[in-house]
């Protein structure tokens, strides 16, 4: 399980160092093999390979005749890159994915259970601000009555 929010640095070669708490889980779950892909929110999604494979299979099994489904397949499956974490716990992010997500020196990692999100720092702050807005009458009906 991936939980928590933290900042990591993107080096000049496009590598991010995975924090030890996540690195250990990635090694245990997938031997350090991950899939990184684009998300419609303009962040990147990082999955341990075994978590990604059923998602990819399900997406690929959907009908490509529906333009919305086809667009999602192009985004998620088309941008998916299988990567290996190196001995130093770094992942080299492909240039197209870094550009898509607007990743610069500071990257925000957000644990989301079975995956991690990788955000541009400014986009992440805008996402947090939007989430705080739910408390002002914009709450989705699925969350009515939900308490923490």
N, C-alpha and C positions, 0 to 999 in steps of 0.2 A: 504494500500500500504506500502510495506517495502522498504525503501531506506537507503542508506548509508553503511559505513564500520566502524566496531569498534571491539576492542579487549575485550574479556571477559575471566574470569578465570574458569578453570575446577577444582573443588575441589577434595579432596582425595576420595570421594565417587562416583565421576563421574557425578556430577551435574554442570550445568551452570546456572548462574543467567541471565535471560532475561532482557535486558535493558528496562527501563520504557516505552520508546517510542514504543517499539515492544510489550511489555507486555500488554499495554492498548488495542492495536489492536487485540491481540490474545484473550483477554478476551471478547472484543466486538463481534468479528467474530465467536468465537468458545467456549466461556466459559472456555478458558484455555486448551481445548483439542486439541492436535496436533498429527501429524504423522511425524516421523523422519525415513528417509530411506537412503540407499546408492545411490550415484550418480556415473556414470562411470568415472568421473574426480577424484575420490577418495576423495570427500568431502561428507558431509551429507546434505540432503535437509530437511528442516523443514517447514511443511505446516500446516495451520489451518485445522482441520478435514474436514470442509465443502469444502475446496478447493481441498483436496486430493481425496475425494470420487469419483468425476467424472473421475479423472485421473486413479484411480485404476480400475474403472468399464470399462473404455475404453481399458486399457492395458489387463485386464482379458478377454475381448471380442475378442481379436485378436487371430488368429490361432496359436496354439502352435506347429504346424507342421513345421513352418519356424524356423530353428535353431537360427537365429539372434533375432527374436521376442521372442522366448522361453528364450534365455539368458537374454534379457532385463527384461522379466517378472520375472525371478528368482531373478535378482538383485534388481529391484525396489519394486515389490510386496513381494517377499520373505524376504527382509530385513526390510520391513515396520513395525514399532512399533507404536501403538497408546499409547500416554502418556498424563498424566495430569500435568499441571503446579501446583506446590504447592502454599500455601498461601504466601510464600516469593518470588514467581516469579521464582522458580527454576524448571529445567527439568532434570530428572535423565536419562542420556544416557546409553543404554545397553552396556555392555562390548564389544560385537562383533562389534557394530557400531563404538565405540571409536577406537578399534583396526583397523578396516577397513580404517578409515579416518586418522589414525595416530595422533589422538588428544591427546595432552599433557596438561600441565598447562595453556598455553595461546592458546585461540581459537579465530579465526577471524570470525565474523558474517558479512555476506554480504547480504544486502537487494536486492531482485530480483523481485520486484512487489508483486506477490501473495505468495511468499515463501521467506525463508531465506536459505542461504548456510552457512555451518559451516566448516571451513578450519583449518588444521594444519598451523601454522604460516609460516613455510618454504615453504610448497606447495603453499600457497596463494601468497607469494612473487614471486615464479617461474611463477605462472599464470599471475600475473601483468606484469612481464618481457616479457612473451610471447605475451600478448596483446599489449604492447608497440611496439613489432616487426611488428605489422600490418602496422605501418607507414613507413616501409622500404620495401615496395613492396610485402608483403604477404597478402594484403587485399582480403578478399573473394569477389567474383563478386557481391553478394547481397548487399554489402555496397558501391559499386561504386556510387559516386554522393551524398552519405549521408553526411550531414554537421550537426554540432552542433551549 
